[in-house]
């Protein structure tokens, strides 16, 4: 598995899937600045759910180069903690595990977690990915 950290514009990213965290009642800053009305309507419809960790996989969104976008509910912004960040990162990978996605670009590290910097968020996201995708099959026949 290959990991790389860089900050890029999500609208121009060509990937199998983008992971974008969404706080309840708050339009994602990554997409809002591009005026993507389609995603605003999706979020206003309530399809993402109300609990953190719930996901919504969207395909072929107008104006985005990526094939899919996985929206992940991060709950209420004022309640977003380190533990919730790890759970959200793990839930996002679990949601994509069965889809056959090969290249994922996660924007979860752009979310603000109290008392933690970007390096910590990237490390936690990578550890969550490794935990979700780990399979012990040494003794499998």
DSSP file (Angstrom, degrees, kcal/mol; ACC not computed):
  #  RESIDUE AA STRUCTURE BP1 BP2  ACC     N-H-->O    O-->H-N    N-H-->O    O-->H-N    TCO  KAPPA ALPHA  PHI   PSI    X-CA   Y-CA   Z-CA
    1    1 A X              0   0    0      0, 0.0     2,-0.5     0, 0.0     0, 0.0   0.000 360.0 360.0 360.0 142.5    0.0    0.0    0.0
    2    2 A X        -     0   0    0      2,-0.0     2,-0.4     0, 0.0     0, 0.0  -0.949 360.0-170.6-119.3 129.7    1.3    3.4   -0.9
    3    3 A X        +     0   0    0     -2,-0.5     2,-0.3     2,-0.0   123,-0.0  -0.928   6.3 175.7-118.1 143.9    0.5    6.6    1.1
    4    4 A X        -     0   0    0     -2,-0.4     2,-0.5     2,-0.1    -2,-0.0  -0.992  17.0-148.2-146.2 140.2    1.3   10.2    0.1
    5    5 A X        +     0   0    0     -2,-0.3     2,-0.3     2,-0.0    -2,-0.0  -0.940  35.4 133.7-113.0 125.7    0.5   13.5    1.7
    6    6 A X        -     0   0    0     -2,-0.5     2,-0.6     2,-0.0    -2,-0.1  -0.966  48.6-120.6-160.2 157.9   -0.2   16.6   -0.3
    7    7 A X        +     0   0    0     -2,-0.3     2,-0.3     2,-0.0   100,-0.0  -0.915  44.1 156.4-108.3 118.5   -2.7   19.4   -0.3
    8    8 A X        -     0   0    0     -2,-0.6     2,-0.5     5,-0.0    -2,-0.0  -0.877  49.4 -87.8-137.4 166.8   -4.6   19.8   -3.5
    9    9 A X    >>  -     0   0    0     -2,-0.3     3,-0.9     1,-0.1     4,-0.7  -0.656  31.2-148.5 -76.8 120.5   -7.9   21.1   -4.9
   10   10 A X  T 34 S+     0   0    0     -2,-0.5     3,-0.4     1,-0.2    56,-0.4   0.778  93.0  63.7 -64.6 -25.4  -10.6   18.4   -4.6
   11   11 A X  T 34 S+     0   0    0      1,-0.2    54,-1.8    19,-0.2    -1,-0.2   0.854 108.1  40.7 -66.3 -33.7  -12.4   19.6   -7.7
   12   12 A X  T <4 S+     0   0    0     -3,-0.9     2,-0.4    52,-0.2    -1,-0.2   0.513  87.0 116.6 -93.5  -6.3   -9.4   18.8   -9.9
   13   13 A X     <  -     0   0    0     -4,-0.7     2,-0.8    -3,-0.4    53,-0.1  -0.484  51.1-156.1 -71.5 122.6   -8.4   15.5   -8.3
   14   14 A X        +     0   0    0     -2,-0.4     2,-0.3    52,-0.1    52,-0.2  -0.874  42.5 126.0 -97.6 107.4   -8.7   12.5  -10.7
   15   15 A X  S    S-     0   0    0     -2,-0.8    52,-2.1    53,-0.1    53,-0.4  -0.942  72.2-105.6-151.8 167.5   -9.1    9.5   -8.4
   16   16 A X  S    S-     0   0    0     87,-0.8    52,-0.6    -2,-0.3     2,-0.3   0.878 101.7  -1.3 -65.6 -37.1  -11.5    6.6   -7.9
   17   17 A X  E     -ab  68 104A   0     86,-1.4    88,-2.5    50,-0.2     2,-0.4  -0.986  55.8-150.2-157.5 142.7  -12.9    8.3   -4.8
   18   18 A X  E     -ab  69 105A   0     50,-1.6    52,-3.6    -2,-0.3     2,-0.6  -0.928  16.9-147.5-107.9 138.5  -12.6   11.4   -2.6
   19   19 A X  E     +ab  70 106A   0     86,-2.6    88,-3.0    -2,-0.4     2,-0.5  -0.940  20.3 179.8-107.1 123.1  -13.4   11.1    1.1
   20   20 A X  E     -a   71   0A   0     50,-2.6    52,-2.4    -2,-0.6     2,-0.3  -0.983  20.2-139.5-128.8 124.1  -14.9   14.3    2.5
   21   21 A X  E     -a   72   0A   0     -2,-0.5     2,-0.4    50,-0.2    52,-0.2  -0.611  18.1-163.4 -81.3 139.1  -15.9   14.8    6.1
   22   22 A X  E     -a   73   0A   0     50,-3.1    52,-3.2    -2,-0.3    53,-0.4  -0.988   8.6-147.5-128.2 126.2  -19.1   16.7    6.8
   23   23 A X    >   -     0   0    0     -2,-0.4     3,-2.1     3,-0.3    53,-0.2  -0.680  40.1 -92.2 -86.9 146.5  -20.2   18.3   10.0
   24   24 A X  T 3  S+     0   0    0     51,-2.8    53,-0.4    -2,-0.3    -1,-0.1  -0.373 109.8   4.5 -60.2 126.8  -24.0   18.4   10.8
   25   25 A X  T 3  S+     0   0    0      1,-0.2     2,-0.4    -2,-0.1    -1,-0.3   0.529 109.4 104.6  78.5   6.7  -25.4   21.7    9.5
   26   26 A X    <   -     0   0    0     -3,-2.1    -3,-0.3     0, 0.0     2,-0.3  -0.981  67.7-132.7-125.5 126.8  -22.2   22.9    8.0
   27   27 A X        -     0   0    0     -2,-0.4     2,-0.1     1,-0.1    13,-0.0  -0.589  39.5-102.2 -72.1 132.4  -21.4   22.9    4.3
   28   28 A X    >>  -     0   0    0     -2,-0.3     4,-2.5     1,-0.2     3,-0.6  -0.357  23.4-143.9 -58.2 128.4  -18.0   21.4    3.6
   29   29 A X  H 3> S+     0   0    0      1,-0.2     4,-1.3     2,-0.2    -1,-0.2   0.827  95.9  63.9 -63.5 -32.2  -15.5   24.3    2.9
   30   30 A X  H 34 S+     0   0    0      1,-0.2    -1,-0.2     2,-0.2   -19,-0.2   0.866 116.9  26.3 -61.3 -36.1  -13.7   22.2    0.3
   31   31 A X  H X4>S+     0   0    0     -3,-0.6     3,-1.4     2,-0.1     5,-1.1   0.767 110.2  68.4 -99.0 -30.1  -16.7   22.1   -1.9
   32   32 A X  H ><5S+     0   0    0     -4,-2.5     3,-1.9     1,-0.3    -3,-0.2   0.864  92.6  60.6 -61.1 -37.9  -18.5   25.3   -1.0
   33   33 A X  T 3<5S+     0   0    0     -4,-1.3    -1,-0.3     1,-0.3    -2,-0.1   0.687 103.7  52.1 -66.7 -14.7  -15.9   27.6   -2.4
   34   34 A X  T < 5S-     0   0    0     -3,-1.4    -1,-0.3    -5,-0.1    -2,-0.2   0.404 109.9-124.0 -99.2   0.8  -16.5   26.0   -5.8
   35   35 A X  T < 5 +     0   0    0     -3,-1.9     2,-1.5    -4,-0.3    -3,-0.2   0.856  40.0 176.7  64.3  37.6  -20.3   26.6   -5.6
   36   36 A X     >< +     0   0    0     -5,-1.1     4,-1.4     1,-0.2     3,-0.4  -0.594   6.5 180.0 -80.6  91.6  -21.2   23.0   -6.1
   37   37 A X  H  > S+     0   0    0     -2,-1.5     4,-2.3     1,-0.2    -1,-0.2   0.787  73.9  66.2 -63.0 -29.9  -25.0   23.2   -5.8
   38   38 A X  H  > S+     0   0    0      1,-0.2     4,-1.9     2,-0.2    -1,-0.2   0.936 103.8  43.5 -59.2 -48.4  -25.5   19.5   -6.4
   39   39 A X  H  > S+     0   0    0     -3,-0.4     4,-2.5     1,-0.2    -1,-0.2   0.854 109.8  56.9 -68.3 -34.2  -23.7   18.6   -3.1
   40   40 A X  H  X S+     0   0    0     -4,-1.4     4,-2.2     1,-0.2    -1,-0.2   0.922 108.2  47.7 -60.7 -42.8  -25.5   21.3   -1.2
   41   41 A X  H  X S+     0   0    0     -4,-2.3     4,-1.3     2,-0.2    -2,-0.2   0.896 110.2  52.0 -65.4 -40.2  -28.8   19.8   -2.3
   42   42 A X  H  X>S+     0   0    0     -4,-1.9     5,-0.9     1,-0.2     4,-0.6   0.931 112.0  46.0 -60.3 -46.5  -27.7   16.3   -1.3
   43   43 A X  H ><5S+     0   0    0     -4,-2.5     3,-0.9     1,-0.2    -2,-0.2   0.876 111.0  52.1 -67.1 -37.4  -26.7   17.4    2.2
   44   44 A X  H 3<5S+     0   0    0     -4,-2.2    -1,-0.2     1,-0.2    -2,-0.2   0.743  98.5  66.7 -70.7 -22.1  -29.9   19.4    2.7
   45   45 A X  H 3<5S-     0   0    0     -4,-1.3    -1,-0.2    -3,-0.3    -2,-0.2   0.724 104.4-126.9 -71.9 -20.6  -31.9   16.3    1.8
   46   46 A X  T X<5 +     0   0    0     -3,-0.9     3,-1.2    -4,-0.6    -3,-0.1   0.574  67.7 132.7  87.1   9.2  -30.8   14.5    4.9
   47   47 A X  T 3 < +     0   0    0     -5,-0.9    -4,-0.1     1,-0.2     3,-0.1   0.694  61.7  67.9 -67.3 -18.8  -29.5   11.4    3.1
   48   48 A X  T 3  S-     0   0    0     -6,-0.3    -1,-0.2     1,-0.2    25,-0.2   0.695 101.4-132.8 -76.4 -17.7  -26.2   11.4    5.0
   49   49 A X    <   -     0   0    0     -3,-1.2    -1,-0.2     1,-0.1    -3,-0.1  -0.320  13.6 -93.3  91.5-178.6  -27.9   10.5    8.3
   50   50 A X  S    S+     0   0    0     -2,-0.1     2,-0.3    -3,-0.1    -1,-0.1   0.538  90.7  81.1-116.8 -10.7  -27.5   12.1   11.7
   51   51 A X  S >  S-     0   0    0     -3,-0.1     3,-1.6    24,-0.1    22,-0.2  -0.749  84.0-103.0-102.8 147.0  -24.9   10.0   13.5
   52   52 A X  T 3  S+     0   0    0     -2,-0.3    22,-0.2     1,-0.2     3,-0.1  -0.367 104.7  33.7 -66.4 145.4  -21.2   10.3   13.0
   53   53 A X  T 3  S+     0   0    0     20,-3.6    -1,-0.2     1,-0.4     2,-0.1   0.191  82.0 130.3  94.9 -15.0  -19.6    7.7   10.9
   54   54 A X    <   -     0   0    0     -3,-1.6    19,-3.1    19,-0.2    -1,-0.4  -0.472  42.9-156.3 -70.2 145.0  -22.5    7.3    8.5
   55   55 A X  E     -C   72   0A   0     17,-0.2     2,-0.4    -2,-0.1    17,-0.2  -0.834  20.0-162.5-125.9 159.6  -21.5    7.5    4.9
   56   56 A X  E     -C   71   0A   0     15,-2.0    15,-2.8    -2,-0.3     2,-0.6  -0.937  13.4-152.5-142.0 116.5  -23.0    8.4    1.5
   57   57 A X  E     -C   70   0A   0     -2,-0.4     2,-0.3    13,-0.2    13,-0.2  -0.808  15.5-172.8 -95.2 121.9  -21.3    7.3   -1.7
   58   58 A X  E     -C   69   0A   0     11,-3.0    11,-2.5    -2,-0.6     2,-0.4  -0.874   5.9-154.1-114.1 146.1  -22.0    9.6   -4.7
   59   59 A X  E     +C   68   0A   0     -2,-0.3     9,-0.2     9,-0.2     8,-0.1  -0.923  63.6   2.5-123.6 147.8  -21.0    8.9   -8.2
   60   60 A X  S    S-     0   0    0      7,-2.9     2,-0.4    -2,-0.4    -1,-0.2   0.910  72.3-169.2  50.3  57.9  -20.3   11.2  -11.2
   61   61 A X    >   -     0   0    0      5,-0.4     3,-1.8    -3,-0.2    -1,-0.2  -0.632  27.8-109.4 -78.6 128.9  -20.8   14.5   -9.5
   62   62 A X  T 3  S+     0   0    0     -2,-0.4   -24,-0.2     1,-0.2     3,-0.1  -0.342 101.3  20.0 -59.8 133.9  -21.0   17.4  -12.0
   63   63 A X  T 3  S+     0   0    0      1,-0.2     2,-0.4    -2,-0.0    -1,-0.2   0.341 102.4 101.4  91.0  -6.5  -17.9   19.7  -11.7
   64   64 A X    <   -     0   0    0     -3,-1.8    -1,-0.2     2,-0.1   -52,-0.2  -0.908  59.3-152.4-113.9 140.9  -15.7   17.1  -10.0
   65   65 A X  S    S+     0   0    0    -54,-1.8   -53,-0.1    -2,-0.4    -1,-0.1   0.759  71.1  93.8 -79.5 -25.6  -13.0   15.1  -11.8
   66   66 A X  S    S-     0   0    0    -56,-0.4    -5,-0.4   -52,-0.2   -50,-0.2  -0.357  74.8-135.5 -69.7 147.5  -13.2   12.2   -9.3
   67   67 A X  S    S+     0   0    0    -52,-2.1    -7,-2.9     1,-0.1     2,-0.3   0.872  84.5  16.5 -70.2 -37.7  -15.4    9.3  -10.2
   68   68 A X  E     -aC  17  59A   0    -52,-0.6   -50,-1.6   -53,-0.4     2,-0.4  -0.930  59.3-155.7-135.6 156.9  -16.9    9.0   -6.7
   69   69 A X  E     -aC  18  58A   0    -11,-2.5   -11,-3.0    -2,-0.3     2,-0.7  -0.992   9.0-156.1-132.1 126.9  -17.2   11.1   -3.5
   70   70 A X  E     -aC  19  57A   0    -52,-3.6   -50,-2.6    -2,-0.4     2,-0.4  -0.907   9.8-158.5-102.9 112.5  -17.7    9.5   -0.1
   71   71 A X  E     -aC  20  56A   0    -15,-2.8   -15,-2.0    -2,-0.7     2,-0.5  -0.777   7.7-162.6 -88.7 132.8  -19.3   11.9    2.3
   72   72 A X  E     -aC  21  55A   0    -52,-2.4   -50,-3.1    -2,-0.4     2,-0.5  -0.972  17.2-129.7-121.1 124.8  -18.7   11.0    5.9
   73   73 A X  E     -a   22   0A   0    -19,-3.1   -20,-3.6    -2,-0.5   -50,-0.2  -0.597  21.3-176.0 -73.5 122.7  -20.9   12.4    8.7
   74   74 A X        -     0   0    0    -52,-3.2   -22,-0.2    -2,-0.5   -51,-0.2   0.264  34.1-132.1-102.6   9.0  -18.6   13.8   11.4
   75   75 A X        -     0   0    0    -53,-0.4   -51,-2.8   -24,-0.2    -1,-0.4  -0.396  61.1  -7.8  76.4-153.2  -21.4   14.7   13.8
   76   76 A X    >   -     0   0    0    -53,-0.2     3,-1.2     1,-0.1     4,-0.3  -0.623  62.9-134.1 -82.2 137.3  -21.5   18.1   15.5
   77   77 A X  G >  S+     0   0    0    -53,-0.4     3,-1.1    -2,-0.3    -1,-0.1   0.859 104.8  53.8 -60.6 -38.4  -18.5   20.3   15.0
   78   78 A X  G 3  S+     0   0    0      1,-0.2    -1,-0.3    -3,-0.0    -3,-0.0   0.673 110.6  47.9 -72.9 -15.1  -18.2   21.2   18.7
   79   79 A X  G <  S+     0   0    0     -3,-1.2     2,-0.6     2,-0.1    -1,-0.2   0.338  79.3 123.1-103.3   4.9  -18.2   17.5   19.7
   80   80 A X    <   +     0   0    0     -3,-1.1    34,-0.6    -4,-0.3     2,-0.2  -0.565  38.2 166.0 -74.8 116.0  -15.6   16.4   17.2
   81   81 A X     >  -     0   0    0     -2,-0.6     4,-2.4    32,-0.1     5,-0.1  -0.614  52.5 -93.7-122.7 179.1  -12.7   14.8   19.2
   82   82 A X  H  > S+     0   0    0      2,-0.2     4,-2.1     1,-0.2     5,-0.2   0.895 124.7  50.7 -62.4 -41.5   -9.7   12.7   18.5
   83   83 A X  H  > S+     0   0    0      1,-0.2     4,-2.0     2,-0.2    -1,-0.2   0.907 110.9  48.0 -64.9 -41.4  -11.6    9.5   19.2
   84   84 A X  H  > S+     0   0    0      2,-0.2     4,-2.8     1,-0.2     5,-0.2   0.892 108.2  56.1 -66.2 -39.2  -14.4   10.5   16.8
   85   85 A X  H  X S+     0   0    0     -4,-2.4     4,-2.5     1,-0.2    -2,-0.2   0.937 108.3  47.1 -57.2 -47.9  -11.8   11.4   14.2
   86   86 A X  H  X S+     0   0    0     -4,-2.1     4,-2.3     1,-0.2    -1,-0.2   0.909 113.4  48.3 -61.6 -42.5  -10.3    7.9   14.4
   87   87 A X  H  X S+     0   0    0     -4,-2.0     4,-2.7     1,-0.2    -1,-0.2   0.898 111.5  49.6 -66.0 -39.8  -13.8    6.3   14.2
   88   88 A X  H  X S+     0   0    0     -4,-2.8     4,-2.0     2,-0.2    -2,-0.2   0.907 110.7  50.2 -65.1 -42.0  -14.8    8.4   11.2
   89   89 A X  H  X S+     0   0    0     -4,-2.5     4,-1.5    -5,-0.2    -2,-0.2   0.916 113.4  45.8 -62.6 -43.0  -11.6    7.5    9.4
   90   90 A X  H  X S+     0   0    0     -4,-2.3     4,-2.4     1,-0.2    -2,-0.2   0.916 111.3  51.5 -66.8 -43.4  -12.2    3.8   10.0
   91   91 A X  H  X S+     0   0    0     -4,-2.7     4,-2.1     1,-0.2    -1,-0.2   0.860 106.4  55.2 -62.7 -35.6  -15.9    4.0    9.0
   92   92 A X  H  X S+     0   0    0     -4,-2.0     4,-1.1     2,-0.2    -1,-0.2   0.907 110.5  44.3 -66.0 -40.3  -14.9    5.7    5.7
   93   93 A X  H  X S+     0   0    0     -4,-1.5     4,-1.3     2,-0.2     3,-0.2   0.890 110.7  54.7 -71.3 -38.5  -12.5    2.9    4.7
   94   94 A X  H  < S+     0   0    0     -4,-2.4     4,-0.5     1,-0.2     3,-0.3   0.894 106.3  52.8 -59.6 -39.0  -15.0    0.2    5.8
   95   95 A X  H  < S+     0   0    0     -4,-2.1     3,-0.3     1,-0.2    -1,-0.2   0.832 114.9  40.6 -65.9 -32.0  -17.6    1.8    3.5
   96   96 A X  H >X>S+     0   0    0     -4,-1.1     3,-1.5    -3,-0.2     5,-0.7   0.588  90.3  91.6 -91.3 -11.3  -15.2    1.7    0.5
   97   97 A X  T 3<5S+     0   0    0     -4,-1.3     3,-0.4    -3,-0.3    -1,-0.2   0.838  92.1  39.2 -56.0 -39.6  -13.8   -1.8    1.3
   98   98 A X  T 345S+     0   0    0     -4,-0.5    -1,-0.3    -3,-0.3    -2,-0.1   0.436  98.6  78.8 -92.5   0.2  -16.3   -3.6   -0.9
   99   99 A X  T <45S-     0   0    0     -3,-1.5    -1,-0.2     2,-0.1    -2,-0.2   0.663  95.9-122.0 -86.6 -15.4  -16.4   -1.2   -3.8
  100  100 A X  T  <5 +     0   0    0     -4,-0.5     2,-0.2    -3,-0.4    -3,-0.1   0.630  51.1 163.5  83.4  13.1  -13.2   -2.1   -5.5
  101  101 A X      < -     0   0    0     -5,-0.7    -1,-0.3     1,-0.2     3,-0.1  -0.470  17.3-177.9 -67.1 132.6  -11.8    1.4   -5.3
  102  102 A X        +     0   0    0      1,-0.3     2,-0.5    -2,-0.2    -1,-0.2   0.801  67.1  40.9-100.7 -39.3   -8.1    1.4   -5.9
  103  103 A X        +     0   0    0      2,-0.0   -86,-1.4   -85,-0.0   -87,-0.8  -0.956  65.7 178.9-121.3 120.3   -7.1    5.1   -5.4
  104  104 A X  E     -b   17   0A   0     -2,-0.5     2,-0.5   -88,-0.2   -86,-0.2  -0.958  13.7-162.4-121.9 135.8   -8.6    7.1   -2.5
  105  105 A X  E     -b   18   0A   0    -88,-2.5   -86,-2.6    -2,-0.4     2,-0.4  -0.974  15.3-158.2-117.5 118.2   -7.9   10.7   -1.7
  106  106 A X  E     -b   19   0A   0     -2,-0.5     3,-0.2   -88,-0.2   -86,-0.2  -0.813  20.8-176.7-102.7 132.4   -9.0   11.6    1.8
  107  107 A X    >   +     0   0    0    -88,-3.0     3,-1.1    -2,-0.4     4,-0.2   0.076  57.6 107.7-107.9  20.2   -9.6   15.2    2.9
  108  108 A X  G >   +     0   0    0      1,-0.2     3,-1.9     2,-0.2    -1,-0.1   0.821  68.4  66.5 -66.2 -30.6  -10.3   14.2    6.6
  109  109 A X  G 3  S+     0   0    0      1,-0.3    -1,-0.2    -3,-0.2    12,-0.1   0.664  89.4  67.1 -66.9 -14.0   -7.0   15.7    7.7
  110  110 A X  G <  S+     0   0    0     -3,-1.1    -1,-0.3     2,-0.1    -2,-0.2   0.614  80.9  98.8 -79.4 -12.1   -8.4   19.1    6.7
  111  111 A X  S <  S-     0   0    0     -3,-1.9     2,-0.5    -4,-0.2    10,-0.1  -0.476  82.4-113.6 -74.8 147.4  -11.0   18.8    9.6
  112  112 A X        -     0   0    0     -2,-0.1     2,-0.5     3,-0.0     5,-0.1  -0.723  32.1-176.4 -87.5 122.8  -10.1   20.6   12.8
  113  113 A X    >   -     0   0    0     -2,-0.5     3,-1.9     3,-0.5   -32,-0.1  -0.986  35.3-108.6-119.0 122.7   -9.4   18.4   15.8
  114  114 A X  T 3  S+     0   0    0    -34,-0.6   -32,-0.1    -2,-0.5     3,-0.1  -0.213  96.4   0.4 -55.8 131.4   -8.8   20.2   19.1
  115  115 A X  T 3  S+     0   0    0      1,-0.2     2,-0.4   -33,-0.0    -1,-0.3   0.636 110.4 103.6  66.6  18.7   -5.1   20.0   20.3
  116  116 A X    <   -     0   0    0     -3,-1.9    -3,-0.5     4,-0.0    -1,-0.2  -0.994  56.9-146.7-134.0 139.0   -4.0   18.0   17.3
  117  117 A X     >  -     0   0    0     -2,-0.4     4,-1.9    -5,-0.1     5,-0.1  -0.307  36.2 -93.3 -94.1 179.9   -2.0   19.1   14.2
  118  118 A X  H  > S+     0   0    0      1,-0.2     4,-2.6     2,-0.2     5,-0.2   0.868 122.2  57.1 -62.8 -39.5   -2.1   17.9   10.6
  119  119 A X  H  > S+     0   0    0      1,-0.2     4,-2.3     2,-0.2    -1,-0.2   0.912 107.4  48.8 -60.1 -42.3    0.7   15.3   11.1
  120  120 A X  H  > S+     0   0    0      1,-0.2     4,-2.6     2,-0.2    -1,-0.2   0.924 111.3  49.9 -62.5 -44.1   -1.3   13.7   13.9
  121  121 A X  H  X S+     0   0    0     -4,-1.9     4,-2.3     1,-0.2    -2,-0.2   0.894 110.9  48.9 -64.1 -40.4   -4.4   13.5   11.8
  122  122 A X  H  X S+     0   0    0     -4,-2.6     4,-2.4     2,-0.2    -1,-0.2   0.926 111.8  49.2 -64.5 -44.2   -2.6   12.0    8.8
  123  123 A X  H  X S+     0   0    0     -4,-2.3     4,-2.5    -5,-0.2    -2,-0.2   0.923 112.0  48.3 -61.0 -44.9   -1.0    9.4   11.1
  124  124 A X  H  X S+     0   0    0     -4,-2.6     4,-2.2     1,-0.2    -1,-0.2   0.892 110.9  50.9 -64.2 -39.7   -4.3    8.5   12.7
  125  125 A X  H  X S+     0   0    0     -4,-2.3     4,-2.1     2,-0.2    -1,-0.2   0.915 111.5  47.5 -64.1 -42.8   -6.0    8.2    9.3
  126  126 A X  H  X S+     0   0    0     -4,-2.4     4,-2.5     2,-0.2    -2,-0.2   0.910 111.7  50.2 -65.6 -42.5   -3.2    5.9    8.0
  127  127 A X  H  X S+     0   0    0     -4,-2.5     4,-2.3     1,-0.2    -1,-0.2   0.886 109.6  51.7 -63.4 -37.7   -3.4    3.7   11.1
  128  128 A X  H  X S+     0   0    0     -4,-2.2     4,-2.3     2,-0.2    -1,-0.2   0.911 109.5  49.7 -64.2 -42.3   -7.2    3.5   10.7
  129  129 A X  H  X S+     0   0    0     -4,-2.1     4,-2.4     1,-0.2    -2,-0.2   0.936 111.3  49.1 -60.4 -47.2   -6.8    2.3    7.1
  130  130 A X  H  X S+     0   0    0     -4,-2.5     4,-1.1     1,-0.2    -2,-0.2   0.895 111.7  49.2 -61.7 -41.0   -4.2   -0.3    8.1
  131  131 A X  H  < S+     0   0    0     -4,-2.3    -1,-0.2     1,-0.2    -2,-0.2   0.909 113.4  45.4 -65.4 -42.5   -6.5   -1.6   10.9
  132  132 A X  H  < S+     0   0    0     -4,-2.3    -2,-0.2     1,-0.2    -1,-0.2   0.892 118.7  41.2 -69.2 -39.6   -9.6   -1.9    8.7
  133  133 A X  H  < S+     0   0    0     -4,-2.4    -1,-0.2    -5,-0.2    -2,-0.2   0.556  86.5 116.1 -88.5  -7.8   -7.7   -3.5    5.7
  134  134 A X     <  -     0   0    0     -4,-1.1     2,-0.4    -5,-0.2    -3,-0.0  -0.401  39.5-179.2 -66.8 132.8   -5.6   -5.9    7.8
  135  135 A X        -     0   0    0     -2,-0.1     2,-0.8     0, 0.0    -2,-0.0  -0.985  18.2-150.7-134.1 122.9   -6.3   -9.6    7.2
  136  136 A X        +     0   0    0     -2,-0.4     3,-0.1     1,-0.1    -2,-0.0  -0.839  36.5 146.1 -93.8 111.0   -4.4  -12.3    9.1
  137  137 A X    >   +     0   0    0     -2,-0.8     3,-1.0     1,-0.1    -1,-0.1   0.055  25.0 119.1-132.8  25.5   -4.3  -15.3    6.8
  138  138 A X  T 3  S+     0   0    0      1,-0.3    -1,-0.1     3,-0.0    -2,-0.0   0.873  86.1  37.0 -61.7 -37.8   -1.0  -16.9    7.6
  139  139 A X  T 3  S+     0   0    0     -3,-0.1     2,-0.3     2,-0.0    -1,-0.3   0.287  88.3 119.7-100.1   9.9   -2.5  -20.2    8.8
  140  140 A X    <         0   0    0     -3,-1.0    -3,-0.1     1,-0.1     0, 0.0  -0.578 360.0 360.0 -76.5 133.7   -5.3  -20.2    6.2
  141  141 A X              0   0    0     -2,-0.3    -1,-0.1     0, 0.0    -3,-0.0   0.432 360.0 360.0-106.9 360.0   -5.2  -23.3    4.0
